[in-house]
Amino acid sequence: MTAPAMRYSIFSVNDHYPAESRTLPALYGQIIEQCVLAERLGYDTFFSAEHHFHEYGVVPNPAVMLAAMAQHTRTIRLGSAISILTFHHPLTVAENYAMVDVLSDGRLVLGVGSGYLKHEFEGYAVDPAEKRDRFDEGLAVLTQALGGGPVTFHGRYWQVDDVRLNVVPVQRPAPPVYVAVLRREAAYHVGRKGQKIIFVPYASVDRFEEIGLLVADYRRGQADAGVVGEDDDVLVALHTHVAEDDGAARASAAAPFDLYVDTRLYARKQTYDDIMASGLSLLGGVETIREKTVTLHDMGVRHVLALHNFGLMSQDLVADSMRRFAEDVMPAVTDELARRDAA
């Protein structure tokens, strides 16, 4: 029996450093260039994060960025990772992303979540204690709206009576939706609801080996609810830098990674050495990353989101890592899995 193929995508947090030389327009231009390169290299999807009120991430509306990317590409899918439903009217979110799906001719992948950064909740004057209920209501309205039919919903936070979008997605019945989780305990419940899942192990588990446990919890939730799993219902995002060998990767990526974690708010700040000890990255030489990617496959992961761009890393180094991953790691993993099947 042939093993399911791996998918590989790009995830960009869009971290910015206003005191440094790279301007915000330059950063946006680099992100779009990376998306164009990702398409040329055969990556599946380019995902953009949503963040507010801090340089940790400077794309407050991924739909705008994805719409721009859609005009420069033709085949790569375009995703949010994630759209924070807690802060916005779900009908507005539905309209924005329906437009992205139309402008991209049906290439939208919609990641959604409830948010976790304290200053964003303060900025929007939303009580963090309400975020789960707000998210659940928002997702219910969003999915109805993207389905193209009339939406009627009466909840605590949103009241909608017989409203239909005037722009509907190209994808039918609707674009794929992934729900973000921060903790392993949430994976079971997302699986039980029959929803697709997206997570960043750096923020969700303590060690590389625990990625498989989170995926197993998700599958257990699916099984308990009688949900049939899919090969592309789990997205796993990892910081990635692929160099000729581990030493070269350290020389290129250690300082950018440490700068990146310095911008993180309220979360544990793992240095490059910390992340090497925990294993929660794809930072290293080609052979190291090939081995770790095969291990991810063994854990049940079939779709990896590579976070190549972080910490003011130069565009040349980002592009070089993207190429090594696509041209050296991906085919080597495919060959190894094929050899296993043949054996």
N, C-alpha and C positions, 0 to 999 in steps of 0.2 A: 504494500500500500504506500503510495507516495505521500510524503509529509507535506502539509500545507505550506505554501510559499510564504516567505517573510515579506512584509511591506516595510518601507523606510520613508520617513518624512522628516521635515524640518520644523523646529519649534523656536520662535524668537520671542524673548521677553521684552526686547527693545529697551534695555537699560541705557540711561543717558548720564553724561557727566558734564554738567554745564560749566564747570570751572576749567575743563580741558579744551583742547583746540577743536575737536569735532563739533560742528554745529548741529542743531536739530534738523535742518533741511538736509545736511550731509548724511546724517544717520538714516533718515527716511529713504534717501536715494540709495544708500548701501543695502537696505533691507529689500527694496524692490529689485536691485541687481542680484541679490542672493536668491530671490525667488526665480528670476529668469535663469540663473545658473542651475538651480535645483531642477527645474523642468528639463533643461538640456541633459543633465546627468541621470535623469530617470527616477528622481524622488517622487513619491506618491502624492503628498500633500504639503503645503506650506502653511503652518499655523502661526497666528499672531496672538499674543496675550493682550488683555485689557487691564490697564491700571490707571489710577487717578491721583493727582495732587502730590506726586513725589517722583524724583528721577529714577526710581527703581524700574519704572516702565512708563514710556511716554507715548503710548497709543491708547488714548481714552476710548476710542470707538474703533475696534478692529474692522468693522464693516467698511469704514472709509478706506483703510489701508488695503483690504482685500479687493475692493472695487478698483483701486488704482492698479493693483497687481493684475487684475483680470484684463486690463487693457494692454499689458505687456506680455501676456502668456496665452497659450491656447489649450494645453492639455492637463497641466498640473492642477490638482484639486486645491481649494483655498479654504482654510479653516480658522475658526476662533478657538482660542485655548487660554482663557474661556470668555464667553459673554456673561457678565455678572448680572443675573436677572434681579437680584435683590434691589438694585439701585434704579431700575428703569421700568417704565410702563411696558408690560409684555407685548402690547400691540405695536408699540414703537420699535421694539427689538425685532418683532416679526416682520414689520415693513422694511427695516434696514437690511435684514439678511435675505429677505425675498428679492430685494433689488440686486444684492450680490449674486444670488443664484441666476437671475435673469442676465445680468451683465457678463457673467462668466459662462453662460450657456450650460448651466446645470452642474457646476463644479463645487458647490458649497458643502462643507462639512462643519456642522455647528456644535461646538463644545460649549457647555453651559455650566454655571456653578453659582454658589451663594456668596463668594467673597470671604476674605479672612483678615484683611489689613485694617487695623484699628482706625488709622487716619482717614481711610476711605469711608467707613461708616460715619465718622464724625463729620466729614465734609458733606455727606448727603443727609445728615441728621436722621440716620436710620439706627434703631436700637439693635445691636448685634444679637440680642436674645430673640428677636423676631425673624432672624434670617432664614431659618429652616422653613417656617410656615410661608414667609414671603416667596421663597424660592419655589416651593411646591405649587403655590397658586400661580406664580408667574409661568412655570413650566406647563401647567395645565392649559393656560390661556394661549401660550406660544404655540404649543403643538396643535391645538385646534385651529389656530389662525393659519399656520403654515400648511395645514391640510387643505385649505382653499374654501372650506365651507363657512357658514355663518357661525359666529362664536357667541354663546350665551354662558356666562359664568357669574355666580354670586358667591363671593368669598368674603373674608374679613378685610382684605386689602384691595381687592379688585372687583369691580362691578361692571360687567359687560353684557349688553342686551342686543342680541341679533346684529352683530357687526361682522362685516365681511371685508377682507383686504381687497383693495383695488389693484394690487400687484401681488401675484402669486408665484411661487417658485416654479422653475422649469421641471425640476425633479418631481416625479409622481410615484407614490402618493405624497412624499415630502422628503426633504434632505435628511441625511442621517444626523441624529442628535446623540451626543456623548455627555454623560454627567461626571463632573470632576469630584473626586474624593480626596480629602487630606489625611484621613486616618484609615488604618486597616479595618477597623470595626465597621466602617461604613460600606465596605465593598460587598459584604454579604447582602445588605439591605438593597443596594442598587441592583445587584443580580436578581434578587427576589422580585423586584418590581419589573423585571424584564427590560431594564434600560442598559444601554451601552455605557462603558466606563472609561475615564481618562485619569491618570494620576502621575505625579512626579515623585519617584521613590525618595529623592533627596529630602523631601518634606514629609513623607508618609511612613517610612520604615527606617530601621537603624542600620541594617546591613544588606548587602547585595543579595544574599541568600534568601532574605525575607520577601523579596519581590514575588517569588513563587508562592509563598504562603498567602499573600494578598490576592493573587490571581486565583488560588485554590478556594479562598473564602468566597470570592465572587462567583465561581463556578458552582460552589455548594448552594449559594442562594438561588442561582438559576435552577439547579436540580430540584431543590425543595419546592419551587413554584411550578415545576413542569415546563420551564423555559428551555428551549433548544438553543445551545450556544452557537456562535458563529466564529469564523476564523478572523474576522475583523471587528470584534466587539470590545476589544481591550487595547487601549493606547497607553504606552509607557514612555515617558519623556525623561531623557538623561543628558546631562552636560557631556558634550562630545568634543574631543579634539584628537584627530588621528595624525600621527607623524610617522617618520621612518622607524623609530624605535621609542621605547619608554623614556629614555633620556632626552631625546629631541622633543618629545611631547611636553615634558616638564619645563624645558628651556623656553618653549613657546607659550605654554598655557598657564603656568603656575601664577605668575604675576597678574594676568587678566582675571583668573578665577578668584584670587584673593581680593582684587579690587571689586569684583562683582559681589562677593558675599558681604563686603563692607557696606553695600547699599541696602542689604536686606533688613527689613524692620521686623522686630518682635519674634524672629525665628532664630533657631540655633545657627551660629555662624561657623560652618565647617571650612577650614582652610584647605588648600590643595593637599597638604599632608593628611589632614583628617579624612578627606574624601578618598584618598588612596587607601587609607586604613579600612574604611567602611566598605569600599568597593562600589559605592553608589554613583558611578559615572562610567562613561566610555572615553576616558582620557588615557592615551597611551599609544604605543606603536601598533602597526598594522596587525601583527600576530596576536598581541594582547587583546585587541578589540575583536578580532575574529573569534578567539576563544570565548570571550565574554558574550558575544552575540549568539553563538551556538548555545551557550549555557542559558541565555534568555529563552531561546526556542525550547530547550528542555524544560524550562519552568512553565511553559504554556503561553509565552508571549509570542505573538505573531505580527505585531506592528510596533516598531520602535520610532520614537520622535527624537531626533538628534538635535540638541541645542548647541550648535557650533559657534554662535555669535554671542559673546559675553565679555564684559569687563574691558571695553575699549580695544579689543583685539583688532589688529589691522585687517583691512579687507582682504589683503593678499593671503594672510594666514587663515582666515575664515574660509576663503575659496579653496586653498590648498587642502585643508581638512575635509571639506565637502567632497573634493575630488578623490582623495585617498579612500574615504569611506565608500564612495560609489564605485570606484574603479578597482580597488584592491580588496576591501572587506566584503562587500555585498556578493561578488561572484565567488569568493573563497567560501563563504558561508553556504551558498547554494550548492557548490561542489561537495562540501562535506556532508550536507543533508542528503544529497543524491547518492553519495557513496554508502551512507547508512541504509538507505532504502534498498540499494542493490544487494547489500550484504544480508 
